[in-house]
Amino acid sequence: MESNQVIHALYDDDDVLMSAVKAVRKEKHHIEEVYTPFPVHGLDKALGLEETRIAIMSFIYGCIGFSIAVLMINFIMIEDWPQNIGGKPSFSFLENMPAFVPVMFEMTVFFAAHLMVITFYLRSRLWPFKKAENPNPLTTDDKFLMEIPLHNNEKELTQLLKKTGAIDIQVIDKEAH
């Protein structure tokens, strides 16, 4: 039978939290989640999280935006409605490409930025009207919370967390929250 209990350790300093995460992982305990009021540099590596592939997606989205810009400009300015603007005839895309560089750049940035926001929200499971998952409101102010699942090791884990500098330790039933 799997336990639905977790232990919440509250910290008041990000450096203390970092050393606590390292100590808990060194003792081979699994850290389910860490809630922080601001990004903590190096926390992802200390937690042993994998590198994100979000930068690759940004590059792909930029390439899509660039391709759409090139196709759009070629169709609009060369094939569909060629115009002689300022004495520059529209014989081919390559002859007029320097004039189109700002549009291509802006479309690349536009697609990368907007599709990255959508990707981030989908990846983070942040749907509209989603109920907040933050277990302790203090983590939105100035406290840090580490959540560790319990497996009949409450006493040992509590001693370890006290040793690491936790200011408050609580055992929480996961189904109740």
C-alpha positions in Angstrom: 0.0 0.0 0.0 1.4 3.3 -1.1 1.4 6.2 1.4 -0.2 9.5 0.4 1.6 11.5 3.0 4.3 14.0 2.2 6.5 16.0 4.5 6.8 19.8 3.9 10.0 21.5 5.1 9.9 25.3 5.1 13.1 27.3 4.7 13.7 31.1 4.9 16.9 31.4 2.9 17.7 30.2 -0.7 21.3 29.2 0.2 20.0 27.1 3.1 17.5 25.5 0.8 20.2 24.7 -1.8 22.4 23.0 0.8 19.3 21.2 2.2 18.4 19.9 -1.3 21.9 18.6 -1.7 21.9 16.9 1.7 18.5 15.3 1.2 19.5 14.0 -2.2 22.8 12.7 -0.8 20.8 10.6 1.6 18.9 9.1 -1.4 15.5 10.7 -0.6 13.3 11.7 -3.6 12.3 15.3 -3.6 8.9 15.6 -5.2 8.7 19.4 -5.6 10.3 22.6 -4.4 8.2 25.8 -4.2 10.1 29.1 -4.3 9.0 32.8 -4.5 11.6 33.5 -7.2 13.9 31.4 -9.4 16.8 29.9 -7.5 20.0 29.6 -9.6 21.3 26.1 -9.8 18.2 24.5 -8.1 17.4 22.5 -11.2 20.8 20.9 -11.2 20.8 20.3 -7.4 17.4 18.5 -7.9 18.8 16.4 -10.7 16.4 17.6 -13.3 17.1 17.0 -17.0 18.0 19.8 -19.4 15.1 21.3 -21.1 14.5 21.1 -24.8 12.6 24.4 -24.9 15.5 26.2 -26.7 15.3 23.7 -29.6 11.6 24.4 -29.9 12.3 28.2 -30.0 14.7 27.6 -32.9 12.2 25.5 -34.8 9.4 28.1 -34.2 11.8 30.8 -35.5 12.5 28.8 -38.6 8.7 28.4 -39.2 8.2 32.1 -38.8 11.1 32.8 -41.2 9.7 30.4 -43.8 6.2 31.8 -43.6 7.7 35.4 -44.0 9.6 34.4 -47.1 6.6 32.6 -48.6 4.3 35.5 -47.7 6.6 38.2 -49.1 7.3 36.3 -52.3 3.6 35.8 -52.9 2.4 39.3 -52.0 5.3 41.4 -53.4 6.5 39.3 -56.3 3.8 37.0 -57.7 0.4 38.3 -56.8 0.7 42.1 -56.9 4.2 43.3 -58.1 4.7 47.0 -57.7 7.4 49.4 -58.8 8.1 51.2 -55.6 10.8 53.9 -55.7 12.0 52.7 -59.1 12.8 49.2 -57.9 11.0 46.7 -60.1 9.9 43.4 -58.6 11.5 40.9 -61.0 12.6 38.4 -58.4 12.6 37.8 -54.7 16.5 37.7 -54.4 16.9 41.1 -56.1 14.6 42.7 -53.6 15.5 40.6 -50.5 17.4 43.4 -48.7 14.2 45.4 -48.6 12.4 42.4 -47.0 14.9 41.7 -44.2 13.1 43.7 -41.5 9.8 41.8 -42.3 11.6 38.4 -42.2 13.3 39.3 -38.9 10.1 40.5 -37.2 8.1 37.4 -38.4 10.9 35.1 -37.0 10.7 36.9 -33.6 6.9 37.0 -33.6 6.5 33.3 -34.3 9.3 32.2 -31.9 7.9 34.4 -29.0 4.2 33.6 -29.4 4.6 29.9 -30.0 7.1 29.7 -27.0 4.5 31.2 -24.7 1.9 28.7 -25.8 4.5 25.9 -25.5 5.5 27.0 -22.0 1.8 27.1 -20.8 1.0 23.7 -22.3 4.2 22.1 -20.9 3.6 23.6 -17.5 0.0 22.6 -17.6 -1.2 26.2 -16.9 -4.7 26.1 -18.3 -7.1 29.0 -18.0 -9.0 29.0 -14.7 -6.7 26.3 -13.3 -6.7 26.1 -9.5 -3.4 27.0 -7.9 -1.2 24.1 -6.7 0.8 26.0 -4.2 0.5 24.2 -0.8 1.7 27.1 1.3 1.0 30.8 0.6 4.2 31.8 2.3 6.1 30.6 -0.7 4.7 33.5 -2.7 6.3 35.9 -0.2 9.7 35.0 1.1 9.7 31.3 2.1 10.9 28.1 0.3 9.1 24.8 0.7 10.5 21.3 -0.1 8.0 18.5 -0.5 9.2 14.9 0.0 7.0 11.7 -0.1 7.0 9.6 3.1 7.7 5.9 3.0 7.6 4.9 6.7 10.6 7.1 7.3 9.1 10.1 9.1 11.4 10.2 12.1 14.6 9.8 10.1 13.5 12.4 7.5 12.4 14.9 10.2 15.8 14.7 11.9 17.5 15.2 8.6 15.4 18.2 7.7 15.9 19.8 11.1 19.6 19.3 10.7 19.5 21.1 7.3 17.9 24.2 8.7 14.2 23.8 8.1 12.2 26.4 10.2 9.0 24.4 10.0 8.3 20.7 9.2 4.8 19.3 8.7 3.4 16.0 7.6 0.6 16.5 5.1 -1.9 14.0 3.7 -1.8 14.5 0.0 -5.4 13.6 -0.7 -6.7 16.2 1.7 -5.1 19.0 -0.3 
